[in-house]
Amino acid sequence: MKKIICYLLIAYPLHRATAQFEPNYDERKVPEFEVPDPLTSFDGEKITDTSEWENTRRPELYRFFEEQVYGKVPGKLDSLFFNIVEASENALDGKAQRKQVEVSLFKNGKSLAFTILLYLPKTGKPSPIFLGYNFYGNHTITDDTNVIVSQAWAMDNTEFGITGHTLTEASRGVRTNRWAIEKIIDGGFGLATLYYGEVDPDKNDFSDGLHSLFYKEGQERPKNDEWGSIAAWAFGMSRALDYFETDPDIDSARVLSFGHSRLGKAALWAGASDTRFAGVISNDSGCGGAALSKRKFGETVGRINTSFPYWFCDNFTEYTENEEALPIDQHELLALIAPRPLYVASAEDDQWADPRGEFLSARYASPVYELYGKKGITSNQMPEVNSPVQNTVAYHIRTGKHDVTHYDWEQYIAWAEKMVK
Ligand code: GTR
């Protein structure tokens, strides 16, 4: 008997812990919850015009996401340098211009560098561009042998021939399927990409990457309200935008921040925290990105804080298995992008990212767009698969898995032509 009681005492908490993290994929088990109203302030004031939004509500929402979700940037850089390390007028069979630009960041006597790979259409005018991170290095997005292989730490991936956390020729071009470069160029847009591992390696280690530049004497990790990796990646996108402002071939007022999955979360936070971005595209960004947290469908706050605690600030752990306590939800992150164009995309087989939660988030952000006379998502009904709704707020759910496909890019290009060209 003693043995059994002992077993129960040990087993029960373990069982509870695993049960908590069992993802829910059943719409009937989605808890009932109140959607926080983006147009009512934390102290209950109704927000009725854009000036109240900009002066009262947006700042308090922004502050919440900054201090409780993604974390604050702890200071300013000492200096920033750009160096065009390679360029060609004859890229992609003569169709495009290519540039590789090293961006060096300096702070507290330390430095970090990352390289922007750019393809620009040869239109003779400053080009609008898509800016997005890649997962395995700039050389993976194209077969172009001129693209420099990064020396930064990388996640191992045997399928891509990446071992020992080192990128080599073996992985050149392995991700061309995710980047419709020719379509982007033919559409009159440029493409800029960065390798996220150069800005902050994607591992639970705060000794390296951007964070380490900002530490005070003896500090080893960010404070509770300071940045995790998503905010560091967003900061890197803004530094790329600093470069674009100096390049006459780029129209820096028409830069769209784009990202897939964890990098979609970064693209959203970049667009929210830096209003110079002309618009944002979130591809399958899921939990901590476009998807509503309070639905607890697929990946949850508890789950993401367990698997990837370093993506967010430490304060966010307050909401682990405690989404009810959140005074905000992710539609209010989307609303921070208003009135700039916003595209949220999902994939039918990507239930982990909660497509319905991503759709509803775009829908619930829309009243803020309407305040500006912009059309958001007007229906509570999700569109059919492969039937995009493209207003200033756009949404599609396509067939297939968690990925970025040519179908996705065709939608982004067509929509961006209407929105920023
Ligand atoms: C998953 C994570 C998601 C998403 C994804 C990705 O493991 O749970 O939130 O970010 O990785 O980035 O591919």
Boltz pocket constraint, residues with backbone or C-beta under 6 A from the ligand:
constraints:
  - pocket:
      binder: B
      contacts: [[A, 260], [A, 261], [A, 262], [A, 263], [A, 284], [A, 285], [A, 286], [A, 287], [A, 299], [A, 304], [A, 307]]
      max_distance: 6.0
